[in-house]
């Protein structure tokens, strides 16, 4: 994944990648600009399936289904959790 430093816009380098769940990663980025030096975390998560798997894992399918049902169409209000 590519990310720019949110402060100086330089191309940041990934320093560490950790799995935080079967559908999410935590990526630690560092800005290469010596005057900036910002280090930040990016969370990357599979939001929903656009094409179903031919060999689905029921646990993963449920995670992605729940995440997909929380998405609102553009302009629609997001439902609050019950």
Secondary structure, DSSP 8 states (H G I E B T S, - for coil): ---B-TTT--B-EEEEEEEEETTEEEEEEE---TTT--EEEEEEE----SS--TT--HHHHHHHHHHHHT---TTS------
